[in-house]
Amino acid sequence: MTDIDRELLRATFGQDADLYDRARPGYPDQMFADLVALAGLGPQSRVLEIGCGTGQATRPLARLGCTVVAVELSAEMAAVARRHLRDFPNVTVEVAAFEEWTPPLTPFDLVVSATAFHWIDPDVRVGKSADVLRLGGTLALIHSEHVAGGTERFFVDAQGCYERFDPRTPPGLRQTPAADIPDDPSEFDRSGRFGPARFRRYEWEQTYSTRAYLDLLMTYSGTRSLPRPAREGLLECLAGLVDRDHDGQVSKRYLTRLTLGQKTA
Ligand SMILES: C[S@@+](CC[C@H](N)C(=O)[O-])C[C@H]1O[C@@H](n2cnc3c(N)ncnc32)[C@H](O)[C@@H]1O
């Protein structure tokens, strides 16, 4: 992705922050339990979250009672996050691009980013995260992948809709089995500032009505950035498949990957 594409696409989330909030799922409880245990989090901990969106990962962290500073690019997303978090005086949401954000002098015990790190400038994200962590602090990255499973027939047929309406779709694309998605320590390793990365993986499914599935698709930067006629054609084509062939309900399988590195330098 070029820098220009990244900056254009990452700005799409705030175009309808309430839709994002309604349609995007959160993360498995077990993942937060593992994050707390592996990062050694407690009520005294200081946590920085990069790209909190409307607070999908912020809310479980807020409930731990620790201090959370969340940095979010979009003022609209941040406003929804603040609404959800208004009962948590331990949480502040700041509107800024992480790349340009001025950190406080007190270092953090954990820097976490959920489905957002890939939107940050690759030349800045790991180094700046390390800079704001105390020695021994943890950088935790949460990645979301759509993997093989769920209503498999629907996803095979959906490819036809994508090939018809989205020219960026590689022909014959199929869902990737979770086992074929590797854990990847390379960014941590390259930085030279973290010990060996640790990994956890969680697979789960969510069922969507036709409306809820279209709403979910409208939270994806890829769908939002299509020209309007193509976007409407794509959504109509997919809705037809869900309604006609699957009684108005499909399941999608997710792989949530947690990658943790401990700051050594
Ligand atoms: C896919 S959403 C993830 C939101 C939320 N963390 C979640 O788990 O659903 C990516 C978020 O990162 C934010 N974002 C993108 N680039 C950013 C940047 N440079 N600095 C801070 N936030 C950024 C976007 O505005 C968006 O809210």
PDBQT file of the ligand as one rigid body, heavy atoms in Angstrom, charges set to zero:
ROOT
HETATM    1  C1  LIG A 301     -10.097  -0.859  11.748  1.00  0.00    +0.000 C 
HETATM    2  S1  LIG A 301     -10.270   0.397  12.915  1.00  0.00    +0.000 S 
HETATM    3  C2  LIG A 301     -10.007  -0.475  14.457  1.00  0.00    +0.000 C 
HETATM    4  C3  LIG A 301     -10.742   0.186  15.575  1.00  0.00    +0.000 C 
HETATM    5  C4  LIG A 301     -10.774  -0.608  16.890  1.00  0.00    +0.000 C 
HETATM    6  N1  LIG A 301      -9.467  -0.651  17.503  1.00  0.00    +0.000 N 
HETATM    7  C5  LIG A 301     -11.283  -2.012  16.688  1.00  0.00    +0.000 C 
HETATM    8  O1  LIG A 301     -10.666  -2.935  17.218  1.00  0.00    +0.000 OA
HETATM    9  O2  LIG A 301     -12.323  -2.210  16.033  1.00  0.00    +0.000 OA
HETATM   10  C6  LIG A 301      -8.767   1.308  12.751  1.00  0.00    +0.000 C 
HETATM   11  C7  LIG A 301      -8.800   2.574  13.595  1.00  0.00    +0.000 C 
HETATM   12  O3  LIG A 301      -7.496   3.138  13.597  1.00  0.00    +0.000 OA
HETATM   13  C8  LIG A 301      -7.624   4.540  13.451  1.00  0.00    +0.000 C 
HETATM   14  N2  LIG A 301      -6.378   5.050  12.875  1.00  0.00    +0.000 N 
HETATM   15  C9  LIG A 301      -5.951   4.921  11.612  1.00  0.00    +0.000 A 
HETATM   16  N3  LIG A 301      -4.754   5.530  11.450  1.00  0.00    +0.000 NA
HETATM   17  C10 LIG A 301      -4.413   6.047  12.659  1.00  0.00    +0.000 A 
HETATM   18  C11 LIG A 301      -3.314   6.808  13.122  1.00  0.00    +0.000 A 
HETATM   19  N4  LIG A 301      -2.330   7.132  12.316  1.00  0.00    +0.000 N 
HETATM   20  N5  LIG A 301      -3.295   7.183  14.426  1.00  0.00    +0.000 NA
HETATM   21  C12 LIG A 301      -4.324   6.858  15.255  1.00  0.00    +0.000 A 
HETATM   22  N6  LIG A 301      -5.410   6.146  14.858  1.00  0.00    +0.000 NA
HETATM   23  C13 LIG A 301      -5.456   5.741  13.578  1.00  0.00    +0.000 A 
HETATM   24  C14 LIG A 301      -8.834   4.708  12.530  1.00  0.00    +0.000 C 
HETATM   25  O4  LIG A 301      -9.403   5.994  12.597  1.00  0.00    +0.000 OA
HETATM   26  C15 LIG A 301      -9.752   3.615  13.068  1.00  0.00    +0.000 C 
HETATM   27  O5  LIG A 301     -10.573   4.093  14.104  1.00  0.00    +0.000 OA
ENDROOT
TORSDOF 0
